[in-house]
């Protein structure tokens, strides 16, 4: 039988404690926070520049449309009113209304916080139709909806079919689709991926 004559004096409570809150660990943590903050700032700065560029382009297009509208108004005032001039004027009104709606969306500080909003507005501008006047557009994770005015009922599905070539809107299914005639004989429409709004009997969008 062997007798153990040694004694372990290094008991756990006698060992030096490891301190997590050291100068090195604190420096690493601050470095991670700094990198994250800078990355976030760069991203939001880039997104703001994109929105500003789109806003300037829309403003420029609005001025050009306003000049064209003034020319048409002068022609209508000087000459006998023709159906072609009136139709062209109504078409320009639709386009200007659409541009105003897009510009309002871009300059709305609350709506610009939506993820992917800049891309959505870019694609709406790229697939714009002269027969469609978009008054409202809503984008979020589970819902997409559009509402506005169209020159004819057929113009709405034709406009939506163009989104098949869109990176953001391709493959979207619109379960809610409603049309109604407005007071000025235009077609008021409402389409969305979920039933969010309805068109009342008087043709007003509720």
N, C-alpha and C positions, 0 to 999 in steps of 0.2 A: 504493500500500500504506500502510495506516494503522497506526501503531505505538501500542499502548496504554501510556500513561505513568502510569496510576494503579495503586495497589496497595491491595487490600482487607486492611486490618489487623484487621478483626473476624472472625477465624477462629472456627470453632465452639467450640473449647476456651476461647476468650476471652470468649464470651457468658456472662452470669450464669445460673446454674442455677436451675430452678424447683423449689421445695421443696413437695411435696404435704402434708407434715406441718406445716401452719400452724395458728395458733390458730383461724382461722375454720373450716377443715375439721374440726378436732377438735371444735369446738362443735357443728357440724352433725351429726357422727356420734353424739355423745352425745345430742343431741336426738332423733334417730331411735330410738336404743336406749331412751330414756325413754318415748317415745310407744308403742313396741311393748310394753314391759313393762307400762305402765298399761293398755293395751287388753286384754292377756292377763289381767291381774289382775281387771279389771271383768267379763270373760266368765266366768272361773271362780267369781267371787263370785256372779254371777247364777245360774249353774248350781247352786251349793251351796245357794242360797236355795230354788230350785225343788225340789231333793231333800229339803230339810228340811221344806218345806211338805207334800210328799207323805207323808213319814214321819209327821208329826203327824196327818194325816188318817187314815192307815192305823191308827195307834195308837188314835185315837178310835173307829174302826169296830170294832177288836178288842174294846175295852171294852164297846161296845154288844152285840156278839155274845156276849161272855162272860156278860153279865147275862141275855140271852135264854136262853142255855144253862142257867144256874142255875135260871131259872124253869121250864124244861121238865123238868129233873132233879127239881125239887120236885113237879111235877105227876105225874111217873112214879112217884115214891116214894109219894105219897098215894093215887093211884088205880090202878085196874087198867091194866096196860100195854096200850096200843092200838097197832096197826100204824101208824096215822097219826102218833102222837107219836114212835114210834121212827124212822120215816122222816124226820120233820122234824129230829130230833136228828142223824141221820147227815148230812143235808143241811147243817146248821149246822157240823158238824165239818169237812166238805169246804170250806166257805167260810172257816172260821177257819184251816185249814191253808194255803189259798191266800193269805190275808192275811199269815200268818207268813212264807211264802216270799217274797212281794213286799217285805215289810219287811226281811227279811234281805238281799235284793239291794240295797235302797236304802242300808242301813247298812254294806255291805261296801265298805271304802275302796279295795280293789283293783278291784272290778268297776265302781265309779262312774267309773273312768278311761276306760271304753270310750266311743267317740264315739257320740253319739246315745242313750246309755243312758237318760237322763231321759225322752226322748220315747218310747222303747220301753216303759218301765214305765208311763207315763201311758196309752198306748194299750192295754196289757194290762189295766189297771184299768178303762178305759172299756168294753172288750169282754169283761169278766168274765162267766162263766157259773156259775150255782149248781151245775151238774152237773159242773164241772171243778175239780179241786184241782191247781194247778200247783206242782210241787216244784222244778223246775229250768228255767231259761231262759238260753240262750247266744246272744249277738249279737256278730258281728264282720263284717268286710268281705265274706268269702266264705262265711259259715256262719250259719245260724239253726237252733236246735233247741229243742224243748220236751219235757218229760217230767213225768209225774204220775199222778193217779188220776182216774177218771171213774165216774159212777154207772152208765153203760151204754155199750156200744161205739158206739151211734149218737150219743152226746153229743159225741164227739171231732170227727167231720167237721162236725157242726152248729156247733161252736165255731169251727173253722178257717174255715168259710164266712163267718163274721161279719167276718173280716179284709179282705174285699173292699172294705169302706168305710174301711179304715185307711189313713192317709197313708204310714206307714212300712212296713207289711207287705203292702199291696195288691200283687198280682201275683207274690208269692213262690210258688215251686213246691217242694213237699216230696217229694223222691224216696224218702225212707225213712219208712215208716209201719208200726209194729208194735203189736199189742195182746196182752194176756195177762190171765188172771183171777188176782186176788190171793187171799190166804187168807181175807179177809173179804168175798169175793164182789163186790168192786169190780173195775173194769177198769183195769189198769195200761197206760199208753200211752207211746210214744216216737215222735216225729216230728221230722224234720230235713231240711234241704236237701241234706245229704250223709250217707252212712252212717258215723256216728260211734260209735254204741253199739247194743247188741242186747239183747233180752230172753231170758234163759236158759230152760231147760226147767222150772226150778222157779218161774218167774215173777218172778225177781229182776232188777232193772235193773242191768246191768253197765257 
